[in-house]
Amino acid sequence: MYIKKIVEYVYNYAEYIVTDGHYDVRAICMSVPLPDGLEPKVGMEITELYVFNINEQIIKKIETNKQLIKHKSGLSYKIIGKVINSSMIEVFDFKFSFYDELIGYNPGDYVEVIADRLDCIVEGWY
């Protein structure tokens, strides 16, 4: 995953178009400025994408093996993906992490998630 386009960048906030090479998502980054005064650039690797929900997470297990990333409105997305561990799902070549564990879901389960927005971390930020 890497930055395809920088939509907005100010001192402590950035908004990027992140791609896996085939599909794009819009993500917010609060990990700016980068260490040593580096600024984000197109092509920089995104090491983490997080599903952010203002309210409690809206997750449900579904009976499918389809994958989907659908932009709903603003920064919101509907995501259908496969659970790979207790805090991550995979959709295409994207891996989406969760701030909390996915309790009650097993690796291989398919889940539908409504994300209020997607957050990301750029390579090199610790």
DSSP file (Angstrom, degrees, kcal/mol; ACC not computed):
  #  RESIDUE AA STRUCTURE BP1 BP2  ACC     N-H-->O    O-->H-N    N-H-->O    O-->H-N    TCO  KAPPA ALPHA  PHI   PSI    X-CA   Y-CA   Z-CA
    1    1 A M              0   0    0      0, 0.0    45,-2.3     0, 0.0     2,-0.3   0.000 360.0 360.0 360.0 139.3    0.0    0.0    0.0
    2    2 A Y  E     -AB  19  45A   0     17,-1.8    17,-2.4    43,-0.3     2,-0.5  -0.970 360.0 -83.2-152.1 165.2    1.3    3.4   -0.8
    3    3 A I  E     +A   18   0A   0     41,-2.6    40,-2.9    -2,-0.3    15,-0.2  -0.605  37.5 174.1 -74.1 119.5    0.4    7.1   -1.2
    4    4 A K  E    S+     0   0A   0     13,-3.3     2,-0.3    -2,-0.5    14,-0.2   0.786  70.0   2.6 -91.8 -35.3   -1.0    7.6   -4.7
    5    5 A K  E     -A   17   0A   0     12,-1.5    12,-2.8    36,-0.1     2,-0.7  -0.989  61.0-134.9-153.4 141.3   -2.1   11.2   -4.2
    6    6 A I  E     +A   16   0A   0     -2,-0.3    10,-0.2    10,-0.2     3,-0.1  -0.897  22.8 179.0 -97.4 110.8   -1.8   13.8   -1.4
    7    7 A V  E     -     0   0A   0      8,-2.3     2,-0.3    -2,-0.7     9,-0.2   0.896  69.1  -3.7 -79.1 -43.1   -5.3   15.5   -1.2
    8    8 A E  E     -A   15   0A   0      7,-1.7     7,-2.7     2,-0.0     2,-0.3  -0.990  60.9-178.0-152.1 142.1   -4.4   17.8    1.7
    9    9 A Y  E     +A   14   0A   0     -2,-0.3     2,-0.3     5,-0.2     5,-0.2  -0.924  12.2 155.8-147.3 120.5   -1.4   18.3    4.0
   10   10 A V  E >   -A   13   0A   0      3,-2.9     3,-1.3    -2,-0.3    -2,-0.0  -0.785  61.5 -74.7-129.5 177.4   -1.0   20.8    6.9
   11   11 A Y  T 3  S+     0   0    0      1,-0.3     3,-0.0    -2,-0.3     0, 0.0   0.815 125.2  11.5 -47.2 -48.9    1.3   20.6    9.8
   12   12 A N  T 3  S+     0   0    0      1,-0.1     2,-0.3    19,-0.1    -1,-0.3   0.154 122.6  58.9-119.8  20.2   -0.5   17.8   11.8
   13   13 A Y  E <   +A   10   0A   0     -3,-1.3    -3,-2.9    18,-0.1     2,-0.3  -0.994  51.0 173.3-150.5 137.9   -3.0   16.5    9.4
   14   14 A A  E     -AC   9  29A   0     15,-1.8    15,-3.0    -2,-0.3     2,-0.4  -0.993  15.1-157.0-143.2 152.4   -2.9   14.8    6.0
   15   15 A E  E     -AC   8  28A   0     -7,-2.7    -8,-2.3    -2,-0.3    -7,-1.7  -0.997  22.4-179.7-129.8 126.9   -5.4   13.2    3.7
   16   16 A Y  E     -AC   6  27A   0     11,-2.8    11,-2.5    -2,-0.4     2,-0.6  -0.839  34.7-128.0-124.1 157.0   -4.2   10.7    1.1
   17   17 A I  E     -AC   5  26A   0    -12,-2.8   -13,-3.3    -2,-0.3   -12,-1.5  -0.960  37.2-162.2 -95.9 119.8   -5.5    8.5   -1.7
   18   18 A V  E     -AC   3  25A   0      7,-3.3     7,-2.5    -2,-0.6     2,-0.3  -0.865   7.5-169.8-107.1 138.1   -3.9    5.2   -0.8
   19   19 A T  E     -AC   2  24A   0    -17,-2.4   -17,-1.8    -2,-0.4     5,-0.2  -0.918  32.5-157.7-128.7 153.6   -3.7    2.4   -3.3
   20   20 A D  S    S-     0   0    0      3,-1.8     4,-0.1    -2,-0.3    -1,-0.1   0.235  70.5 -91.5-103.2   9.3   -2.8   -1.3   -3.4
   21   21 A G  S    S+     0   0    0      2,-0.4     3,-0.1   -19,-0.1    -2,-0.0   0.146 122.3  40.4 100.7 -17.2   -2.0   -0.9   -7.1
   22   22 A H  S    S+     0   0    0      1,-0.4     2,-0.3     0, 0.0    70,-0.0   0.631 114.9  35.9-125.5 -42.9   -5.5   -1.8   -8.2
   23   23 A Y        -     0   0    0      2,-0.0    -3,-1.8     0, 0.0    -2,-0.4  -0.840  66.2-146.7-120.5 154.0   -8.0   -0.1   -5.9
   24   24 A D  E     -C   19   0A   0     -2,-0.3     2,-0.3    -5,-0.2    -5,-0.2  -0.909  12.5-179.0-122.0 147.8   -7.9    3.2   -4.1
   25   25 A V  E     -C   18   0A   0     -7,-2.5    -7,-3.3    -2,-0.3     2,-0.5  -0.964  27.6-122.9-135.9 156.2   -9.2    4.5   -0.7
   26   26 A R  E     -C   17   0A   0     -2,-0.3    92,-0.4    -9,-0.2     2,-0.3  -0.874  36.7-179.6 -98.9 130.4   -9.1    7.9    1.0
   27   27 A A  E     -C   16   0A   0    -11,-2.5   -11,-2.8    -2,-0.5     2,-0.3  -0.962  24.1-131.6-136.2 150.4   -7.4    7.9    4.4
   28   28 A I  E     -Cd  15 119A   0     90,-3.0    92,-2.4    -2,-0.3     2,-0.4  -0.757  18.3-161.0 -97.5 143.5   -6.6   10.4    7.1
   29   29 A C  E     +C   14   0A   0    -15,-3.0   -15,-1.8    -2,-0.3     3,-0.2  -0.975  21.2 171.8-131.1 119.9   -3.1   10.6    8.6
   30   30 A M        +     0   0    0     90,-0.5     2,-0.2    -2,-0.4    -1,-0.1   0.341  64.0  92.0-101.2   3.7   -2.4   12.2   11.9
   31   31 A S        +     0   0    0     89,-0.4    -1,-0.2   -17,-0.1    91,-0.1  -0.128  68.3 148.0 -92.9  39.0    1.3   11.0   11.9
   32   32 A V        +     0   0    0    -20,-0.2     2,-0.2    -2,-0.2     7,-0.1  -0.933  39.5  48.2-120.8 149.0    2.6   14.1   10.3
   33   33 A P  S    S-     0   0    0      0, 0.0     6,-0.2     0, 0.0     3,-0.1   0.577  89.4-135.7 -69.9 159.7    5.0   15.7   10.3
   34   34 A L    >   -     0   0    0      4,-1.7     3,-1.1     1,-0.2     4,-0.2  -0.324  36.0 -71.3 -78.2 164.5    7.2   12.7    9.8
   35   35 A P  G >  S+     0   0    0      0, 0.0     3,-1.6     0, 0.0    -1,-0.2  -0.162 119.1  21.4 -55.2 151.7   10.4   12.1   11.8
   36   36 A D  G 3  S-     0   0    0      1,-0.3    -2,-0.1    -3,-0.1     0, 0.0   0.729 131.1 -71.4  60.8  24.7   13.4   14.3   11.0
   37   37 A G  G <  S+     0   0    0     -3,-1.1    -1,-0.3     1,-0.2     2,-0.1   0.609  85.4 158.7  72.8  11.4   11.1   16.9    9.4
   38   38 A L    <   -     0   0    0     -3,-1.6    -4,-1.7    -4,-0.2    -1,-0.2  -0.379  30.7-143.2 -66.9 146.1   10.3   14.7    6.4
   39   39 A E        -     0   0    0     -6,-0.2    -1,-0.0    -7,-0.1    -7,-0.0  -0.831  26.7 -95.7-107.7 150.7    7.1   15.6    4.5
   40   40 A P        -     0   0    0      0, 0.0     2,-0.3     0, 0.0    -1,-0.1  -0.320  44.5-170.9 -64.1 147.0    4.8   13.0    2.9
   41   41 A K    >   -     0   0    0    -36,-0.0     3,-2.0    -3,-0.0   -38,-0.3  -0.973  32.9 -89.9-138.1 151.6    5.4   12.3   -0.7
   42   42 A V  T 3  S+     0   0    0     -2,-0.3   -38,-0.2     1,-0.2     3,-0.1  -0.361 114.0  31.9 -55.9 135.9    3.6   10.3   -3.4
   43   43 A G  T 3  S+     0   0    0    -40,-2.9    -1,-0.2     1,-0.3   -39,-0.1   0.202  82.6 137.6  97.6 -14.5    4.9    6.7   -3.5
   44   44 A M    <   -     0   0    0     -3,-2.0   -41,-2.6   -41,-0.1    -1,-0.3  -0.387  59.7-107.2 -65.8 143.5    5.6    6.5    0.3
   45   45 A E  B     -B    2   0A   0    -43,-0.2    78,-3.1    -3,-0.1     2,-0.6  -0.469  19.6-143.6 -73.8 138.6    4.6    3.2    1.8
   46   46 A I  E     -E  122   0A   0    -45,-2.3    76,-0.2    76,-0.2     3,-0.1  -0.924  14.8-173.1 -98.9 118.8    1.6    3.1    4.1
   47   47 A T  E     +     0   0A   0     74,-2.0     2,-0.3    -2,-0.6    75,-0.2   0.766  65.8  22.2 -87.6 -26.0    2.4    0.6    6.8
   48   48 A E  E     -E  121   0A   0     73,-1.2    73,-2.0     2,-0.0     2,-0.4  -0.999  53.1-167.0-144.0 139.5   -1.1    0.5    8.5
   49   49 A L  E     -Ef 120  96A   0     46,-0.6    48,-3.6    -2,-0.3     2,-0.4  -0.998  20.1-162.4-118.9 129.2   -4.7    1.3    7.6
   50   50 A Y  E     -Ef 119  97A   0     69,-3.2    69,-2.4    -2,-0.4     2,-0.6  -0.909  19.0-130.3-115.9 139.9   -7.1    1.4   10.5
   51   51 A V  E     -Ef 118  98A   0     46,-2.7    48,-0.6    -2,-0.4     2,-0.5  -0.794  30.0-162.9 -83.1 120.1  -10.9    1.2   10.5
   52   52 A F  E     -E  117   0A   0     65,-2.4    65,-1.6    -2,-0.6    64,-1.5  -0.922  11.0-178.9-111.4 129.4  -12.1    4.2   12.6
   53   53 A N        -     0   0    0     -2,-0.5     4,-0.1    62,-0.2    62,-0.1  -0.995  20.9-158.3-126.7 131.3  -15.6    4.4   14.0
   54   54 A I  S    S+     0   0    0     -2,-0.4    -1,-0.1     2,-0.1     2,-0.1   0.924  88.4  34.4 -71.5 -44.8  -17.0    7.3   16.0
   55   55 A N  S    S-     0   0    0      1,-0.2     3,-0.1     3,-0.0    61,-0.1  -0.252 122.2 -51.9 -92.7-172.3  -19.7    5.1   17.5
   56   56 A E  S    S-     0   0    0      1,-0.1    -1,-0.2    -2,-0.1    -2,-0.1  -0.297  76.1 -85.7 -62.7 151.2  -19.3    1.4   18.4
   57   57 A Q        -     0   0    0     -4,-0.1     2,-0.9     1,-0.1    -1,-0.1  -0.280  33.1-142.4 -60.9 137.6  -17.9   -0.7   15.5
   58   58 A I  E     +G  114   0A   0     56,-0.6    56,-1.6    -3,-0.1     2,-0.4  -0.851  41.0 151.6-103.1  97.2  -20.6   -1.9   13.1
   59   59 A I  E     +G  113   0A   0     -2,-0.9     2,-0.4    54,-0.2    54,-0.2  -0.986  15.9 173.0-129.9 135.6  -19.3   -5.4   12.2
   60   60 A K  E     -G  112   0A   0     52,-1.8    52,-2.8    -2,-0.4     2,-0.2  -0.997  31.8-119.2-143.7 143.1  -21.3   -8.4   11.2
   61   61 A K  E     -G  111   0A   0     -2,-0.4     2,-0.3    50,-0.2    50,-0.3  -0.555  35.8-169.3 -74.8 139.2  -20.4  -11.9   10.0
   62   62 A I  E     -G  110   0A   0     48,-2.7     2,-1.1    -2,-0.2    48,-0.6  -0.929  28.2-119.8-132.3 157.5  -21.7  -12.6    6.5
   63   63 A E  S    S+     0   0    0     -2,-0.3     2,-0.3    46,-0.1    48,-0.1  -0.737  74.5  90.6 -98.0  86.3  -22.0  -15.7    4.4
   64   64 A T        -     0   0    0     -2,-1.1    -2,-0.1     2,-0.1    46,-0.1  -0.966  60.7-146.3-161.3 167.2  -20.0  -14.8    1.3
   65   65 A N        +     0   0    0     -2,-0.3     2,-0.2     2,-0.1    17,-0.1   0.131  65.4 115.5-125.8  16.4  -16.5  -15.0   -0.1
   66   66 A K        -     0   0    0     15,-0.1     2,-0.4    44,-0.0    -2,-0.1  -0.509  54.4-145.7 -80.6 154.0  -16.8  -11.7   -2.0
   67   67 A Q        +     0   0    0     -2,-0.2     2,-0.3    43,-0.0    14,-0.2  -0.938  20.7 176.2-119.7 147.1  -14.6   -8.7   -1.1
   68   68 A L  E     -H   80   0A   0     12,-2.0    12,-2.6    -2,-0.4     2,-0.4  -0.992  24.4-175.4-152.9 137.9  -15.8   -5.1   -1.4
   69   69 A I  E     +H   79   0A   0     -2,-0.3     2,-0.5    10,-0.2    10,-0.2  -0.944  23.0 176.2-129.5 112.6  -14.6   -1.6   -0.7
   70   70 A K  E     -H   78   0A   0      8,-2.9     8,-2.7    -2,-0.4     2,-0.4  -0.969  28.0-134.1-124.3 122.1  -17.4    0.8   -1.4
   71   71 A H  E     +H   77   0A   0     -2,-0.5     6,-0.2     6,-0.2     3,-0.1  -0.585  25.1 179.9 -70.7 126.9  -17.2    4.6   -0.7
   72   72 A K  E     -     0   0A   0      4,-2.7     2,-0.3    -2,-0.4    -1,-0.2   0.913  53.6 -44.8 -94.9 -64.0  -20.4    5.6    1.0
   73   73 A S  E >  S-H   76   0A   0      3,-0.5     3,-3.1     0, 0.0    -1,-0.3  -0.954 103.1 -10.0-167.1 153.4  -20.2    9.4    1.6
   74   74 A G  T 3  S-     0   0    0     -2,-0.3    43,-0.1     1,-0.3    42,-0.0  -0.351 131.8 -27.1  54.8-116.5  -17.6   11.8    2.9
   75   75 A L  T 3  S+     0   0    0     41,-0.3    -1,-0.3    -2,-0.2    43,-0.2   0.267 109.2 120.7-108.9   8.0  -14.8    9.6    4.3
   76   76 A S  E <   -H   73   0A   0     -3,-3.1    -4,-2.7    41,-0.1    -3,-0.5  -0.476  38.7-174.0 -82.1 144.0  -17.1    6.6    5.1
   77   77 A Y  E     -HI  71 115A   0     38,-2.2    38,-3.0    -6,-0.2     2,-0.5  -0.980  23.9-142.8-135.2 147.2  -16.7    3.2    3.6
   78   78 A K  E     -HI  70 114A   0     -8,-2.7    -8,-2.9    -2,-0.3     2,-0.4  -0.956  30.7-171.6-102.4 127.5  -18.5   -0.1    3.5
   79   79 A I  E     -HI  69 113A   0     34,-3.0    34,-3.1    -2,-0.5     2,-0.5  -0.976  17.6-172.2-127.0 131.8  -15.9   -2.9    3.6
   80   80 A I  E     +HI  68 112A   0    -12,-2.6   -12,-2.0    -2,-0.4     2,-0.3  -0.989  31.0 142.0-120.2 122.0  -16.4   -6.7    3.2
   81   81 A G  E     - I   0 111A   0     30,-2.1    30,-2.6    -2,-0.5     2,-0.4  -0.911  49.3 -90.6-152.1 176.9  -13.3   -8.7    3.9
   82   82 A K  E     -JI  90 110A   0      8,-2.3     8,-2.7    -2,-0.3     2,-0.3  -0.805  37.9-121.4 -99.5 131.6  -11.8  -11.8    5.3
   83   83 A V  E     +J   89   0A   0     26,-3.1    25,-2.7    -2,-0.4     6,-0.3  -0.533  31.1 174.3 -68.3 129.2  -10.6  -12.0    9.0
   84   84 A I  E     -     0   0A   0      4,-2.6     2,-0.3     1,-0.4     5,-0.2   0.641  65.9 -14.9-110.2 -23.0   -6.9  -12.8    9.1
   85   85 A N  E >  S-J   88   0A   0      3,-1.4     3,-1.2    21,-0.1    -1,-0.4  -0.926  88.9 -69.4-161.0-172.4   -6.4  -12.4   12.9
   86   86 A S  T 3  S+     0   0    0     -2,-0.3    16,-3.9     1,-0.3    19,-0.1   0.528 129.2  24.7 -69.8  -3.9   -8.1  -11.0   15.9
   87   87 A S  T 3  S+     0   0    0     14,-0.2    11,-2.0     1,-0.1     2,-0.3   0.195 112.8  65.6-143.1  21.5   -7.5   -7.4   14.8
   88   88 A M  E <   -JK  85  97A   0     -3,-1.2    -4,-2.6     9,-0.2    -3,-1.4  -0.997  46.7-168.9-150.6 141.5   -7.2   -7.4   11.0
   89   89 A I  E     -JK  83  96A   0      7,-2.4     7,-2.8    -2,-0.3     2,-0.4  -0.915  18.0-138.6-122.8 157.4   -9.2   -8.1    7.9
   90   90 A E  E     +JK  82  95A   0     -8,-2.7    -8,-2.3    -2,-0.3     2,-0.4  -0.948  18.8 176.6-118.0 134.2   -8.0   -8.4    4.3
   91   91 A V  E >   - K   0  94A   0      3,-2.3     3,-2.8    -2,-0.4     2,-0.1  -0.963  68.4 -46.1-137.1 117.4   -9.7   -7.0    1.3
   92   92 A F  T 3  S-     0   0    0     -2,-0.4   -24,-0.0     1,-0.3   -11,-0.0  -0.427 123.4 -27.8  54.5-125.3   -7.9   -7.4   -2.1
   93   93 A D  T 3  S+     0   0    0     -2,-0.1     2,-0.3    -3,-0.1    -1,-0.3   0.263 119.3 102.6-101.4  11.9   -4.3   -6.4   -1.3
   94   94 A F  E <   - K   0  91A   0     -3,-2.8    -3,-2.3     2,-0.0     2,-0.5  -0.707  55.6-158.4 -90.2 145.2   -5.4   -4.0    1.6
   95   95 A K  E     - K   0  90A   0     -2,-0.3   -46,-0.6    -5,-0.2     2,-0.5  -0.988   9.1-161.0-121.9 120.2   -5.0   -5.1    5.2
   96   96 A F  E     -fK  49  89A   0     -7,-2.8    -7,-2.4    -2,-0.5   -46,-0.2  -0.892   4.9-157.9-105.6 122.6   -7.3   -3.1    7.6
   97   97 A S  E     -fK  50  88A   0    -48,-3.6   -46,-2.7    -2,-0.5     2,-0.4  -0.587   6.1-141.6 -93.9 159.6   -6.5   -3.1   11.3
   98   98 A F  E     -f   51   0A   0    -11,-2.0   -46,-0.1   -48,-0.2     4,-0.1  -0.925  14.4-136.3-119.6 146.6   -8.9   -2.4   14.1
   99   99 A Y  S    S+     0   0    0    -48,-0.6     2,-0.3    -2,-0.4    -1,-0.1   0.786  95.5  40.7 -70.5 -26.8   -8.2   -0.4   17.3
  100  100 A D  S    S-     0   0    0      1,-0.1    -2,-0.1   -13,-0.0     2,-0.0  -0.812 100.2 -91.7-117.4 160.4  -10.0   -3.1   19.2
  101  101 A E        -     0   0    0     -2,-0.3     2,-1.4     1,-0.1   -14,-0.2  -0.356  31.7-120.7 -69.1 150.9  -10.0   -6.9   18.9
  102  102 A L    >   -     0   0    0    -16,-3.9     3,-1.3     3,-0.1     2,-0.2  -0.687  38.1-164.2 -89.5  81.0  -12.6   -8.6   16.7
  103  103 A I  T 3   +     0   0    0     -2,-1.4     3,-0.1     1,-0.2    -3,-0.0  -0.497  68.0  21.4 -74.1 132.6  -14.1  -10.8   19.4
  104  104 A G  T 3  S+     0   0    0      1,-0.3     2,-0.4    -2,-0.2    -1,-0.2   0.470  99.9 104.8  92.3   3.3  -16.3  -13.6   18.2
  105  105 A Y    <   -     0   0    0     -3,-1.3    -1,-0.3   -19,-0.1    -3,-0.1  -0.936  53.7-154.1-119.2 142.5  -14.7  -13.8   14.7
  106  106 A N    >   -     0   0    0     -2,-0.4     3,-2.5    -3,-0.1   -23,-0.3  -0.800  35.1 -84.4-112.8 153.1  -12.3  -16.4   13.5
  107  107 A P  T 3  S+     0   0    0      0, 0.0   -23,-0.2     0, 0.0     3,-0.1  -0.315 118.9  31.2 -52.2 133.7   -9.6  -16.3   10.7
  108  108 A G  T 3  S+     0   0    0    -25,-2.7   -24,-0.1     1,-0.4     2,-0.1   0.105  89.3 124.5  99.0 -20.5  -11.4  -17.1    7.4
  109  109 A D    <   -     0   0    0     -3,-2.5   -26,-3.1   -26,-0.1     2,-0.5  -0.414  57.7-133.6 -66.5 147.3  -14.7  -15.5    8.5
  110  110 A Y  E     -GI  62  82A   0    -48,-0.6   -48,-2.7   -28,-0.2     2,-0.3  -0.900  27.8-175.3-102.9 135.3  -16.0  -12.9    6.2
  111  111 A V  E     -GI  61  81A   0    -30,-2.6   -30,-2.1    -2,-0.5     2,-0.5  -0.926  22.5-138.2-130.7 153.3  -17.3   -9.7    7.8
  112  112 A E  E     -GI  60  80A   0    -52,-2.8   -52,-1.8    -2,-0.3     2,-0.4  -0.945  25.9-174.8-109.3 131.9  -19.0   -6.5    6.8
  113  113 A V  E     -GI  59  79A   0    -34,-3.1   -34,-3.0    -2,-0.5     2,-0.6  -0.977  20.8-150.2-129.7 137.7  -17.8   -3.3    8.4
  114  114 A I  E     -GI  58  78A   0    -56,-1.6   -56,-0.6    -2,-0.4     2,-0.5  -0.951  20.4-163.7-104.6 117.2  -19.0    0.3    8.2
  115  115 A A  E     - I   0  77A   0    -38,-3.0   -38,-2.2    -2,-0.6   -62,-0.2  -0.880  19.1-156.8-102.9 126.6  -16.0    2.6    8.7
  116  116 A D  S    S-     0   0    0    -64,-1.5   -41,-0.3    -2,-0.5     2,-0.3   0.858  82.4 -24.3 -65.7 -34.1  -16.7    6.3    9.5
  117  117 A R  E     - E   0  52A   0    -65,-1.6   -65,-2.4   -41,-0.1     2,-0.5  -0.965  64.9-113.6-164.2 168.8  -13.2    6.9    8.1
  118  118 A L  E     - E   0  51A   0    -92,-0.4   -90,-3.0    -2,-0.3     2,-0.3  -0.955  25.3-160.3-112.6 132.2   -9.9    5.2    7.4
  119  119 A D  E     -dE  28  50A   0    -69,-2.4   -69,-3.2    -2,-0.5     2,-0.3  -0.786  11.2-167.7-105.7 153.8   -6.8    6.2    9.3
  120  120 A C  E     - E   0  49A   0    -92,-2.4   -90,-0.5    -2,-0.3   -89,-0.4  -0.955  17.7-144.6-141.4 161.2   -3.2    5.4    8.1
  121  121 A I  E     - E   0  48A   0    -73,-2.0   -74,-2.0    -2,-0.3   -73,-1.2  -0.992  21.5-136.3-125.1 133.5    0.4    5.4    9.2
  122  122 A V  E >   - E   0  46A   0     -2,-0.4     3,-1.8   -76,-0.2   -76,-0.2  -0.649  34.6 -92.5 -89.3 144.3    3.2    6.3    6.8
  123  123 A E  T 3  S+     0   0    0    -78,-3.1    -1,-0.1    -2,-0.3     3,-0.1  -0.223 111.5  31.6 -52.3 138.4    6.4    4.2    6.8
  124  124 A G  T 3  S+     0   0    0      1,-0.3     2,-0.5   -90,-0.1    -1,-0.2   0.312  87.1 118.0  95.1  -9.9    9.1    5.7    9.1
  125  125 A W    <         0   0    0     -3,-1.8    -1,-0.3     1,-0.1   -91,-0.1  -0.819 360.0 360.0 -93.6 127.7    6.7    7.1   11.6
  126  126 A Y              0   0    0     -2,-0.5    -1,-0.1    -3,-0.1    -3,-0.0   0.339 360.0 360.0-126.7 360.0    7.1    5.6   15.1
